[in-house]
Amino acid sequence: MRYEILTLPCLADNYAFLLHDTATETTALIDAPEAAPVLAALKDKGWKLDMVLLTHHHWDHVEGLPGILAETSPEIVGAAKDAARLPALDLAVNEGDMVAVGGLQGRVIDVSGHTVNHIAFAFEGAVFTGDSLFAMGCGRVFEGDMAMMHNSLQKLAALPAETMVYSGHEYSLANAKFAAAQMPEDAAIAARVADIERLRAANIPTVPSLLSLELATNPFLRARDAAEFAKIRTAKDNF
């Protein structure tokens, strides 16, 4: 395998991820909710932290950074348009820019909606979506509007179906229950609900998830237009 990805539970329900290029021994952290789990994983693996890729400015995605910087000296990467709200950036990026993690190339995608100037990082076979696309769900629309969020999700839906989706929270059980309530006759959703319940009962992360599975079972990706998306997102907000 050209790379290794570790899923690190943080805080109450956050995830951070370590992306390690096995050819160059380069390691990037995606989001920094908490320092201790990240530093412990780096020590356990014997990896040096070279980069931190930030998806957005919310506290639970950046709060661990000072503790991480006290022990490591990575390059900090984030959205140029959100630089004023992010920790100090060494590399400010825009949609379409490429970010190199050793020999791995990640494309920056603007996925505004949850926040304005939220970004995702799409590598071959893996996309880190922060709080935009979740397993069976999507982020609340706080700063953008429904059309913006729908457009952002459509960008992610257009990635190769075999892409693994690394999202920023363990929200799958609540999302699954909502999807089942919305589409009680859908066999694919019912099967996935059962699988998520099994995993969570064993305290196993449901992240990452396969994009093809999201396309088949995520109500927000199945919305045909912004109006339908808005209806589903409003229903979820009130669920």
FIKOLZA-1660 file (N, C-alpha, C; in steps of 0.1 Angstrom, whole numbers, plus 5000, padded with zeros to 4 digits):
% residues 239
   i   px   py   pz ch aa at
   1 5008 4988 5000  A  M  N
   1 5000 5000 5000  A  M CA
   1 5009 5012 5000  A  M  C
   2 5006 5022 4992  A  R  N
   2 5014 5034 4990  A  R CA
   2 5013 5043 5003  A  R  C
   3 5001 5042 5009  A  Y  N
   3 5000 5050 5021  A  Y CA
   3 4992 5043 5032  A  Y  C
   4 4993 5048 5044  A  E  N
   4 4986 5043 5056  A  E CA
   4 4978 5054 5062  A  E  C
   5 4966 5052 5066  A  I  N
   5 4958 5062 5073  A  I CA
   5 4953 5057 5086  A  I  C
   6 4956 5064 5097  A  L  N
   6 4951 5061 5110  A  L CA
   6 4939 5070 5113  A  L  C
   7 4928 5064 5118  A  T  N
   7 4916 5071 5123  A  T CA
   7 4918 5072 5138  A  T  C
   8 4918 5085 5143  A  L  N
   8 4921 5087 5157  A  L CA
   8 4909 5094 5164  A  L  C
   9 4902 5086 5173  A  P  N
   9 4891 5092 5180  A  P CA
   9 4896 5103 5190  A  P  C
  10 4889 5115 5190  A  C  N
  10 4893 5126 5198  A  C CA
  10 4880 5132 5204  A  C  C
  11 4883 5139 5216  A  L  N
  11 4872 5146 5223  A  L CA
  11 4860 5136 5224  A  L  C
  12 4847 5141 5224  A  A  N
  12 4836 5132 5226  A  A CA
  12 4833 5124 5214  A  A  C
  13 4833 5130 5202  A  D  N
  13 4829 5123 5190  A  D CA
  13 4837 5127 5177  A  D  C
  14 4848 5134 5179  A  N  N
  14 4856 5139 5167  A  N CA
  14 4865 5128 5162  A  N  C
  15 4870 5129 5150  A  Y  N
  15 4881 5121 5145  A  Y CA
  15 4891 5131 5139  A  Y  C
  16 4904 5127 5141  A  A  N
  16 4915 5132 5134  A  A CA
  16 4921 5121 5126  A  A  C
  17 4929 5124 5116  A  F  N
  17 4935 5113 5108  A  F CA
  17 4950 5116 5105  A  F  C
  18 4958 5106 5106  A  L  N
  18 4972 5106 5102  A  L CA
  18 4973 5099 5088  A  L  C
  19 4978 5107 5078  A  L  N
  19 4980 5102 5065  A  L CA
  19 4996 5100 5063  A  L  C
  20 5000 5088 5061  A  H  N
  20 5015 5085 5060  A  H CA
  20 5018 5079 5047  A  H  C
  21 5027 5087 5040  A  D  N
  21 5032 5082 5027  A  D CA
  21 5044 5072 5030  A  D  C
  22 5042 5059 5027  A  T  N
  22 5051 5049 5031  A  T CA
  22 5064 5050 5023  A  T  C
  23 5064 5056 5011  A  A  N
  23 5076 5057 5003  A  A CA
  23 5085 5068 5008  A  A  C
  24 5080 5079 5012  A  T  N
  24 5088 5090 5017  A  T CA
  24 5089 5092 5032  A  T  C
  25 5081 5084 5039  A  E  N
  25 5079 5086 5054  A  E CA
  25 5075 5099 5058  A  E  C
  26 5066 5105 5049  A  T  N
  26 5060 5118 5052  A  T CA
  26 5047 5116 5058  A  T  C
  27 5044 5124 5069  A  T  N
  27 5031 5122 5076  A  T CA
  27 5024 5135 5077  A  T  C
  28 5011 5135 5074  A  A  N
  28 5002 5147 5076  A  A CA
  28 4991 5143 5085  A  A  C
  29 4987 5153 5094  A  L  N
  29 4975 5152 5102  A  L CA
  29 4964 5160 5096  A  L  C
  30 4952 5154 5095  A  I  N
  30 4941 5161 5090  A  I CA
  30 4932 5165 5102  A  I  C
  31 4932 5178 5105  A  D  N
  31 4925 5184 5117  A  D CA
  31 4931 5180 5130  A  D  C
  32 4929 5189 5140  A  A  N
  32 4936 5187 5152  A  A CA
  32 4927 5190 5164  A  A  C
  33 4917 5181 5166  A  P  N
  33 4907 5183 5177  A  P CA
  33 4914 5182 5191  A  P  C
  34 4924 5174 5192  A  E  N
  34 4930 5171 5206  A  E CA
  34 4944 5166 5203  A  E  C
  35 4953 5171 5212  A  A  N
  35 4968 5168 5210  A  A CA
  35 4971 5154 5214  A  A  C
  36 4967 5149 5226  A  A  N
  36 4972 5137 5232  A  A CA
  36 4970 5124 5223  A  A  C
  37 4958 5122 5217  A  P  N
  37 4957 5110 5208  A  P CA
  37 4967 5111 5196  A  P  C
  38 4969 5123 5191  A  V  N
  38 4977 5124 5179  A  V CA
  38 4992 5122 5183  A  V  C
  39 4996 5128 5194  A  L  N
  39 5010 5126 5198  A  L CA
  39 5013 5111 5202  A  L  C
  40 5003 5105 5208  A  A  N
  40 5005 5091 5212  A  A CA
  40 5006 5082 5199  A  A  C
  41 4998 5085 5189  A  A  N
  41 4998 5077 5177  A  A CA
  41 5011 5079 5169  A  A  C
  42 5016 5091 5169  A  L  N
  42 5029 5094 5162  A  L CA
  42 5040 5086 5169  A  L  C
  43 5040 5086 5183  A  K  N
  43 5050 5079 5190  A  K CA
  43 5050 5064 5188  A  K  C
  44 5037 5059 5188  A  D  N
  44 5036 5045 5186  A  D CA
  44 5041 5040 5173  A  D  C
  45 5038 5048 5163  A  K  N
  45 5042 5044 5149  A  K CA
  45 5056 5048 5146  A  K  C
  46 5062 5057 5154  A  G  N
  46 5076 5062 5151  A  G CA
  46 5076 5071 5139  A  G  C
  47 5065 5079 5137  A  W  N
  47 5064 5088 5126  A  W CA
  47 5067 5102 5131  A  W  C
  48 5073 5110 5121  A  K  N
  48 5075 5124 5124  A  K CA
  48 5064 5132 5117  A  K  C
  49 5058 5142 5124  A  L  N
  49 5047 5149 5118  A  L CA
  49 5052 5161 5109  A  L  C
  50 5049 5160 5096  A  D  N
  50 5054 5170 5087  A  D CA
  50 5044 5181 5083  A  D  C
  51 5031 5178 5084  A  M  N
  51 5021 5187 5079  A  M CA
  51 5008 5186 5087  A  M  C
  52 5001 5196 5089  A  V  N
  52 4987 5196 5094  A  V CA
  52 4978 5203 5084  A  V  C
  53 4968 5195 5079  A  L  N
  53 4958 5200 5069  A  L CA
  53 4945 5203 5077  A  L  C
  54 4941 5216 5077  A  L  N
  54 4929 5220 5084  A  L CA
  54 4918 5222 5074  A  L  C
  55 4906 5216 5078  A  T  N
  55 4894 5217 5069  A  T CA
  55 4886 5230 5072  A  T  C
  56 4886 5234 5084  A  H  N
  56 4878 5246 5088  A  H CA
  56 4882 5251 5102  A  H  C
  57 4877 5262 5105  A  H  N
  57 4881 5269 5117  A  H CA
  57 4875 5265 5130  A  H  C
  58 4864 5257 5130  A  H  N
  58 4857 5254 5143  A  H CA
  58 4867 5249 5153  A  H  C
  59 4864 5252 5166  A  W  N
  59 4873 5250 5177  A  W CA
  59 4876 5235 5178  A  W  C
  60 4867 5226 5176  A  D  N
  60 4869 5212 5178  A  D CA
  60 4877 5205 5166  A  D  C
  61 4882 5214 5157  A  H  N
  61 4891 5209 5146  A  H CA
  61 4904 5215 5147  A  H  C
  62 4906 5225 5156  A  V  N
  62 4919 5232 5157  A  V CA
  62 4924 5232 5172  A  V  C
  63 4916 5229 5181  A  E  N
  63 4920 5231 5195  A  E CA
  63 4932 5224 5200  A  E  C
  64 4935 5212 5194  A  G  N
  64 4946 5205 5198  A  G CA
  64 4959 5210 5192  A  G  C
  65 4959 5219 5183  A  L  N
  65 4971 5224 5176  A  L CA
  65 4982 5229 5185  A  L  C
  66 4979 5238 5195  A  P  N
  66 4990 5243 5203  A  P CA
  66 4998 5232 5210  A  P  C
  67 4990 5222 5215  A  G  N
  67 4997 5210 5222  A  G CA
  67 5006 5202 5212  A  G  C
  68 5001 5201 5200  A  I  N
  68 5008 5194 5189  A  I CA
  68 5021 5202 5185  A  I  C
  69 5019 5215 5184  A  L  N
  69 5031 5223 5180  A  L CA
  69 5041 5224 5191  A  L  C
  70 5037 5221 5204  A  A  N
  70 5047 5221 5215  A  A CA
  70 5057 5210 5214  A  A  C
  71 5053 5199 5206  A  E  N
  71 5061 5187 5205  A  E CA
  71 5066 5185 5191  A  E  C
  72 5060 5192 5181  A  T  N
  72 5064 5189 5167  A  T CA
  72 5065 5202 5159  A  T  C
  73 5070 5202 5147  A  S  N
  73 5071 5214 5139  A  S CA
  73 5066 5212 5125  A  S  C
  74 5053 5209 5123  A  P  N
  74 5048 5207 5110  A  P CA
  74 5044 5220 5103  A  P  C
  75 5043 5218 5090  A  E  N
  75 5038 5229 5081  A  E CA
  75 5022 5229 5083  A  E  C
  76 5017 5241 5085  A  I  N
  76 5002 5242 5087  A  I CA
  76 4996 5247 5074  A  I  C
  77 4986 5239 5069  A  V  N
  77 4979 5242 5056  A  V CA
  77 4964 5244 5059  A  V  C
  78 4959 5255 5053  A  G  N
  78 4945 5257 5054  A  G CA
  78 4940 5267 5043  A  G  C
  79 4927 5270 5043  A  A  N
  79 4921 5278 5033  A  A CA
  79 4926 5292 5033  A  A  C
  80 4930 5297 5022  A  A  N
  80 4935 5311 5021  A  A CA
  80 4924 5321 5024  A  A  C
  81 4912 5318 5020  A  K  N
  81 4900 5327 5022  A  K CA
  81 4896 5327 5037  A  K  C
  82 4900 5317 5045  A  D  N
  82 4896 5317 5059  A  D CA
  82 4908 5319 5068  A  D  C
  83 4919 5324 5063  A  A  N
  83 4931 5325 5070  A  A CA
  83 4930 5334 5083  A  A  C
  84 4921 5343 5083  A  A  N
  84 4919 5352 5094  A  A CA
  84 4912 5344 5106  A  A  C
  85 4906 5333 5103  A  R  N
  85 4899 5326 5114  A  R CA
  85 4906 5313 5118  A  R  C
  86 4917 5310 5110  A  L  N
  86 4925 5298 5113  A  L CA
  86 4937 5301 5121  A  L  C
  87 4943 5291 5127  A  P  N
  87 4957 5293 5132  A  P CA
  87 4966 5298 5121  A  P  C
  88 4977 5303 5125  A  A  N
  88 4987 5309 5115  A  A CA
  88 4991 5298 5105  A  A  C
  89 4989 5301 5092  A  L  N
  89 4992 5292 5081  A  L CA
  89 5006 5294 5075  A  L  C
  90 5012 5282 5072  A  D  N
  90 5024 5283 5064  A  D CA
  90 5021 5282 5050  A  D  C
  91 5010 5275 5046  A  L  N
  91 5006 5274 5032  A  L CA
  91 4991 5276 5031  A  L  C
  92 4987 5287 5024  A  A  N
  92 4973 5290 5023  A  A CA
  92 4969 5286 5009  A  A  C
  93 4958 5278 5008  A  V  N
  93 4954 5271 4996  A  V CA
  93 4940 5275 4992  A  V  C
  94 4937 5274 4979  A  N  N
  94 4924 5276 4973  A  N CA
  94 4919 5264 4965  A  N  C
  95 4906 5264 4962  A  E  N
  95 4901 5253 4955  A  E CA
  95 4908 5250 4942  A  E  C
  96 4911 5238 4940  A  G  N
  96 4919 5234 4928  A  G CA
  96 4934 5232 4930  A  G  C
  97 4939 5238 4941  A  D  N
  97 4953 5237 4944  A  D CA
  97 4956 5223 4948  A  D  C
  98 4969 5219 4946  A  M  N
  98 4973 5205 4950  A  M CA
  98 4982 5207 4962  A  M  C
  99 4981 5197 4972  A  V  N
  99 4989 5197 4984  A  V CA
  99 4997 5184 4983  A  V  C
 100 5010 5185 4984  A  A  N
 100 5018 5173 4984  A  A CA
 100 5021 5168 4998  A  A  C
 101 5018 5155 5001  A  V  N
 101 5022 5149 5013  A  V CA
 101 5032 5138 5009  A  V  C
 102 5045 5142 5009  A  G  N
 102 5055 5133 5002  A  G CA
 102 5052 5132 4988  A  G  C
 103 5050 5120 4983  A  G  N
 103 5047 5117 4969  A  G CA
 103 5032 5117 4967  A  G  C
 104 5024 5119 4977  A  L  N
 104 5009 5119 4975  A  L CA
 104 5004 5132 4972  A  L  C
 105 4995 5133 4962  A  Q  N
 105 4990 5146 4958  A  Q CA
 105 4975 5147 4962  A  Q  C
 106 4972 5157 4969  A  G  N
 106 4958 5160 4974  A  G CA
 106 4952 5172 4967  A  G  C
 107 4940 5171 4962  A  R  N
 107 4934 5183 4956  A  R CA
 107 4925 5190 4966  A  R  C
 108 4926 5203 4967  A  V  N
 108 4917 5211 4976  A  V CA
 108 4904 5213 4969  A  V  C
 109 4893 5210 4976  A  I  N
 109 4879 5212 4972  A  I CA
 109 4872 5221 4981  A  I  C
 110 4866 5232 4976  A  D  N
 110 4858 5241 4984  A  D CA
 110 4845 5234 4987  A  D  C
 111 4842 5232 5000  A  V  N
 111 4829 5225 5003  A  V CA
 111 4822 5234 5013  A  V  C
 112 4821 5247 5010  A  S  N
 112 4814 5256 5019  A  S CA
 112 4799 5252 5021  A  S  C
 113 4794 5256 5033  A  G  N
 113 4781 5253 5036  A  G CA
 113 4780 5252 5051  A  G  C
 114 4786 5242 5057  A  H  N
 114 4787 5241 5072  A  H CA
 114 4794 5254 5077  A  H  C
 115 4805 5257 5071  A  T  N
 115 4811 5271 5073  A  T CA
 115 4814 5276 5059  A  T  C
 116 4816 5289 5057  A  V  N
 116 4820 5294 5044  A  V CA
 116 4836 5292 5044  A  V  C
 117 4841 5288 5033  A  N  N
 117 4855 5285 5031  A  N CA
 117 4860 5272 5037  A  N  C
 118 4850 5264 5041  A  H  N
 118 4854 5250 5045  A  H CA
 118 4860 5243 5033  A  H  C
 119 4871 5235 5035  A  I  N
 119 4877 5228 5024  A  I CA
 119 4878 5213 5027  A  I  C
 120 4879 5205 5017  A  A  N
 120 4882 5191 5018  A  A CA
 120 4895 5188 5010  A  A  C
 121 4901 5177 5014  A  F  N
 121 4914 5173 5007  A  F CA
 121 4911 5159 5001  A  F  C
 122 4912 5159 4987  A  A  N
 122 4909 5146 4980  A  A CA
 122 4922 5140 4974  A  A  C
 123 4926 5129 4980  A  F  N
 123 4937 5121 4975  A  F CA
 123 4932 5109 4967  A  F  C
 124 4941 5103 4960  A  E  N
 124 4937 5091 4953  A  E CA
 124 4932 5080 4963  A  E  C
 125 4919 5077 4962  A  G  N
 125 4913 5067 4971  A  G CA
 125 4909 5072 4984  A  G  C
 126 4911 5084 4987  A  A  N
 126 4907 5089 5001  A  A CA
 126 4903 5104 5000  A  A  C
 127 4892 5108 5007  A  V  N
 127 4889 5122 5008  A  V CA
 127 4886 5125 5022  A  V  C
 128 4892 5136 5027  A  F  N
 128 4890 5141 5041  A  F CA
 128 4880 5153 5041  A  F  C
 129 4868 5150 5046  A  T  N
 129 4857 5159 5044  A  T CA
 129 4854 5168 5056  A  T  C
 130 4861 5167 5067  A  G  N
 130 4857 5175 5078  A  G CA
 130 4843 5174 5082  A  G  C
 131 4836 5185 5083  A  D  N
 131 4822 5185 5087  A  D CA
 131 4813 5188 5075  A  D  C
 132 4817 5185 5063  A  S  N
 132 4808 5186 5051  A  S CA
 132 4800 5173 5049  A  S  C
 133 4807 5163 5044  A  L  N
 133 4800 5150 5042  A  L CA
 133 4803 5140 5054  A  L  C
 134 4793 5135 5060  A  F  N
 134 4794 5125 5070  A  F CA
 134 4789 5111 5065  A  F  C
 135 4792 5101 5072  A  A  N
 135 4786 5088 5070  A  A CA
 135 4771 5089 5071  A  A  C
 136 4763 5087 5061  A  M  N
 136 4749 5088 5061  A  M CA
 136 4744 5102 5064  A  M  C
 137 4752 5112 5064  A  G  N
 137 4747 5125 5067  A  G CA
 137 4756 5136 5061  A  G  C
 138 4754 5148 5066  A  C  N
 138 4762 5160 5062  A  C CA
 138 4761 5170 5074  A  C  C
 139 4770 5180 5073  A  G  N
 139 4771 5190 5084  A  G CA
 139 4759 5199 5084  A  G  C
 140 4756 5204 5095  A  R  N
 140 4745 5215 5096  A  R CA
 140 4750 5227 5088  A  R  C
 141 4741 5234 5082  A  V  N
 141 4744 5246 5074  A  V CA
 141 4744 5258 5083  A  V  C
 142 4755 5262 5088  A  F  N
 142 4756 5273 5097  A  F CA
 142 4759 5286 5090  A  F  C
 143 4768 5287 5082  A  E  N
 143 4773 5299 5076  A  E CA
 143 4768 5301 5061  A  E  C
 144 4768 5290 5054  A  G  N
 144 4764 5291 5040  A  G CA
 144 4749 5290 5039  A  G  C
 145 4745 5286 5027  A  D  N
 145 4730 5284 5025  A  D CA
 145 4728 5270 5019  A  D  C
 146 4716 5266 5018  A  M  N
 146 4713 5252 5014  A  M CA
 146 4718 5249 5000  A  M  C
 147 4717 5259 4990  A  A  N
 147 4722 5257 4977  A  A CA
 147 4737 5255 4977  A  A  C
 148 4744 5263 4985  A  M  N
 148 4758 5261 4986  A  M CA
 148 4762 5248 4991  A  M  C
 149 4755 5243 5002  A  M  N
 149 4759 5230 5007  A  M CA
 149 4756 5219 4997  A  M  C
 150 4744 5220 4991  A  H  N
 150 4741 5209 4981  A  H CA
 150 4752 5209 4970  A  H  C
 151 4756 5220 4965  A  N  N
 151 4766 5221 4955  A  N CA
 151 4779 5215 4960  A  N  C
 152 4783 5217 4972  A  S  N
 152 4795 5212 4978  A  S CA
 152 4794 5196 4979  A  S  C
 153 4783 5191 4983  A  L  N
 153 4781 5177 4983  A  L CA
 153 4782 5170 4970  A  L  C
 154 4777 5177 4960  A  Q  N
 154 4777 5172 4946  A  Q CA
 154 4792 5171 4941  A  Q  C
 155 4800 5180 4945  A  K  N
 155 4814 5179 4942  A  K CA
 155 4820 5167 4948  A  K  C
 156 4817 5164 4960  A  L  N
 156 4822 5152 4966  A  L CA
 156 4816 5139 4960  A  L  C
 157 4804 5140 4957  A  A  N
 157 4797 5128 4950  A  A CA
 157 4803 5125 4937  A  A  C
 158 4810 5134 4930  A  A  N
 158 4815 5132 4917  A  A CA
 158 4829 5126 4918  A  A  C
 159 4835 5124 4930  A  L  N
 159 4847 5117 4931  A  L CA
 159 4845 5102 4927  A  L  C
 160 4856 5095 4924  A  P  N
 160 4855 5081 4921  A  P CA
 160 4847 5073 4932  A  P  C
 161 4839 5064 4928  A  A  N
 161 4830 5057 4937  A  A CA
 161 4838 5049 4947  A  A  C
 162 4850 5045 4944  A  E  N
 162 4858 5036 4953  A  E CA
 162 4865 5045 4964  A  E  C
 163 4864 5058 4963  A  T  N
 163 4870 5067 4973  A  T CA
 163 4865 5064 4987  A  T  C
 164 4874 5064 4997  A  M  N
 164 4870 5062 5011  A  M CA
 164 4868 5076 5017  A  M  C
 165 4857 5078 5024  A  V  N
 165 4854 5091 5030  A  V CA
 165 4858 5092 5044  A  V  C
 166 4867 5100 5048  A  Y  N
 166 4871 5102 5061  A  Y CA
 166 4865 5115 5067  A  Y  C
 167 4855 5114 5074  A  S  N
 167 4847 5125 5079  A  S CA
 167 4851 5128 5094  A  S  C
 168 4847 5140 5099  A  G  N
 168 4853 5145 5111  A  G CA
 168 4846 5141 5124  A  G  C
 169 4835 5134 5123  A  H  N
 169 4827 5131 5135  A  H CA
 169 4821 5117 5134  A  H  C
 170 4819 5111 5146  A  E  N
 170 4812 5098 5147  A  E CA
 170 4797 5101 5149  A  E  C
 171 4790 5105 5138  A  Y  N
 171 4776 5108 5139  A  Y CA
 171 4767 5097 5132  A  Y  C
 172 4773 5086 5129  A  S  N
 172 4767 5077 5120  A  S CA
 172 4754 5071 5125  A  S  C
 173 4753 5068 5138  A  L  N
 173 4742 5061 5144  A  L CA
 173 4730 5071 5143  A  L  C
 174 4731 5083 5147  A  A  N
 174 4720 5093 5146  A  A CA
 174 4716 5095 5131  A  A  C
 175 4726 5096 5123  A  N  N
 175 4723 5098 5108  A  N CA
 175 4716 5086 5103  A  N  C
 176 4720 5074 5107  A  A  N
 176 4713 5062 5102  A  A CA
 176 4698 5061 5106  A  A  C
 177 4696 5065 5119  A  K  N
 177 4682 5065 5124  A  K CA
 177 4673 5075 5116  A  K  C
 178 4679 5086 5113  A  F  N
 178 4672 5096 5105  A  F CA
 178 4669 5091 5091  A  F  C
 179 4679 5085 5085  A  A  N
 179 4677 5080 5071  A  A CA
 179 4666 5069 5071  A  A  C
 180 4667 5060 5081  A  A  N
 180 4657 5050 5082  A  A CA
 180 4643 5055 5084  A  A  C
 181 4641 5066 5091  A  A  N
 181 4628 5072 5093  A  A CA
 181 4623 5079 5081  A  A  C
 182 4633 5085 5073  A  Q  N
 182 4629 5091 5060  A  Q CA
 182 4625 5081 5049  A  Q  C
 183 4632 5070 5049  A  M  N
 183 4630 5060 5038  A  M CA
 183 4629 5046 5044  A  M  C
 184 4618 5043 5051  A  P  N
 184 4616 5031 5059  A  P CA
 184 4616 5018 5050  A  P  C
 185 4613 5020 5037  A  E  N
 185 4612 5008 5029  A  E CA
 185 4624 5005 5021  A  E  C
 186 4635 5013 5023  A  D  N
 186 4647 5012 5015  A  D CA
 186 4656 5001 5021  A  D  C
 187 4658 4990 5014  A  A  N
 187 4665 4978 5019  A  A CA
 187 4680 4982 5021  A  A  C
 188 4686 4990 5012  A  A  N
 188 4700 4993 5014  A  A CA
 188 4702 5001 5026  A  A  C
 189 4693 5010 5029  A  I  N
 189 4695 5018 5042  A  I CA
 189 4693 5009 5054  A  I  C
 190 4683 5001 5054  A  A  N
 190 4680 4992 5065  A  A CA
 190 4692 4983 5068  A  A  C
 191 4699 4978 5057  A  A  N
 191 4710 4969 5059  A  A CA
 191 4722 4977 5065  A  A  C
 192 4724 4990 5061  A  R  N
 192 4734 4998 5066  A  R CA
 192 4732 5002 5080  A  R  C
 193 4719 5005 5084  A  V  N
 193 4716 5008 5098  A  V CA
 193 4720 4997 5107  A  V  C
 194 4717 4984 5103  A  A  N
 194 4720 4973 5111  A  A CA
 194 4736 4971 5112  A  A  C
 195 4743 4974 5102  A  D  N
 195 4757 4973 5102  A  D CA
 195 4763 4984 5111  A  D  C
 196 4758 4996 5111  A  I  N
 196 4763 5007 5119  A  I CA
 196 4760 5004 5134  A  I  C
 197 4748 4999 5137  A  E  N
 197 4744 4995 5150  A  E CA
 197 4754 4984 5156  A  E  C
 198 4757 4975 5147  A  R  N
 198 4767 4964 5152  A  R CA
 198 4780 4970 5155  A  R  C
 199 4785 4979 5146  A  L  N
 199 4798 4985 5148  A  L CA
 199 4799 4993 5161  A  L  C
 200 4789 5002 5163  A  R  N
 200 4789 5011 5174  A  R CA
 200 4787 5003 5187  A  R  C
 201 4779 4992 5187  A  A  N
 201 4778 4984 5199  A  A CA
 201 4791 4978 5204  A  A  C
 202 4800 4976 5194  A  A  N
 202 4813 4971 5197  A  A CA
 202 4823 4982 5198  A  A  C
 203 4819 4995 5198  A  N  N
 203 4827 5007 5199  A  N CA
 203 4838 5007 5188  A  N  C
 204 4834 5003 5176  A  I  N
 204 4842 5003 5164  A  I CA
 204 4838 5015 5156  A  I  C
 205 4848 5024 5151  A  P  N
 205 4844 5035 5143  A  P CA
 205 4837 5031 5130  A  P  C
 206 4828 5039 5126  A  T  N
 206 4821 5037 5113  A  T CA
 206 4828 5045 5102  A  T  C
 207 4838 5052 5105  A  V  N
 207 4846 5061 5096  A  V CA
 207 4860 5054 5094  A  V  C
 208 4864 5053 5082  A  P  N
 208 4859 5058 5069  A  P CA
 208 4847 5050 5064  A  P  C
 209 4841 5055 5054  A  S  N
 209 4830 5048 5047  A  S CA
 209 4833 5050 5032  A  S  C
 210 4828 5040 5024  A  L  N
 210 4830 5040 5010  A  L CA
 210 4820 5049 5003  A  L  C
 211 4825 5057 4994  A  L  N
 211 4817 5067 4987  A  L CA
 211 4805 5060 4980  A  L  C
 212 4808 5049 4973  A  S  N
 212 4797 5042 4967  A  S CA
 212 4785 5039 4976  A  S  C
 213 4789 5035 4989  A  L  N
 213 4779 5032 4999  A  L CA
 213 4771 5045 5003  A  L  C
 214 4779 5056 5004  A  E  N
 214 4772 5069 5007  A  E CA
 214 4762 5073 4995  A  E  C
 215 4766 5071 4983  A  L  N
 215 4758 5074 4972  A  L CA
 215 4745 5066 4972  A  L  C
 216 4746 5054 4977  A  A  N
 216 4734 5045 4978  A  A CA
 216 4725 5047 4990  A  A  C
 217 4731 5052 5001  A  T  N
 217 4724 5052 5014  A  T CA
 217 4723 5066 5021  A  T  C
 218 4730 5076 5016  A  N  N
 218 4730 5089 5023  A  N CA
 218 4719 5097 5017  A  N  C
 219 4709 5101 5025  A  P  N
 219 4698 5109 5019  A  P CA
 219 4702 5122 5013  A  P  C
 220 4713 5128 5019  A  F  N
 220 4717 5141 5014  A  F CA
 220 4724 5141 5000  A  F  C
 221 4731 5129 4998  A  L  N
 221 4737 5128 4984  A  L CA
 221 4726 5123 4974  A  L  C
 222 4715 5118 4979  A  R  N
 222 4705 5114 4969  A  R CA
 222 4695 5125 4966  A  R  C
 223 4696 5136 4972  A  A  N
 223 4688 5148 4969  A  A CA
 223 4690 5152 4955  A  A  C
 224 4680 5154 4947  A  R  N
 224 4682 5157 4933  A  R CA
 224 4685 5171 4930  A  R  C
 225 4681 5180 4939  A  D  N
 225 4684 5194 4937  A  D CA
 225 4685 5201 4950  A  D  C
 226 4688 5214 4950  A  A  N
 226 4689 5222 4963  A  A CA
 226 4676 5222 4971  A  A  C
 227 4665 5223 4964  A  A  N
 227 4652 5224 4971  A  A CA
 227 4650 5211 4979  A  A  C
 228 4652 5200 4972  A  E  N
 228 4650 5187 4979  A  E CA
 228 4660 5185 4991  A  E  C
 229 4673 5190 4988  A  F  N
 229 4683 5189 4999  A  F CA
 229 4678 5197 5011  A  F  C
 230 4673 5210 5008  A  A  N
 230 4669 5218 5019  A  A CA
 230 4658 5212 5027  A  A  C
 231 4649 5205 5021  A  K  N
 231 4638 5199 5028  A  K CA
 231 4643 5188 5037  A  K  C
 232 4653 5180 5032  A  I  N
 232 4658 5169 5040  A  I CA
 232 4667 5174 5051  A  I  C
 233 4675 5185 5048  A  R  N
 233 4684 5190 5059  A  R CA
 233 4675 5197 5070  A  R  C
 234 4665 5204 5066  A  T  N
 234 4656 5210 5076  A  T CA
 234 4649 5199 5085  A  T  C
 235 4645 5188 5079  A  A  N
 235 4639 5177 5086  A  A CA
 235 4649 5171 5096  A  A  C
 236 4662 5170 5092  A  K  N
 236 4672 5164 5101  A  K CA
 236 4675 5174 5112  A  K  C
 237 4675 5187 5110  A  D  N
 237 4677 5197 5120  A  D CA
 237 4666 5195 5131  A  D  C
 238 4654 5191 5127  A  N  N
 238 4643 5190 5136  A  N CA
 238 4640 5176 5141  A  N  C
 239 4649 5167 5137  A  F  N
 239 4647 5152 5140  A  F CA
 239 4650 5149 5155  A  F  C
% end
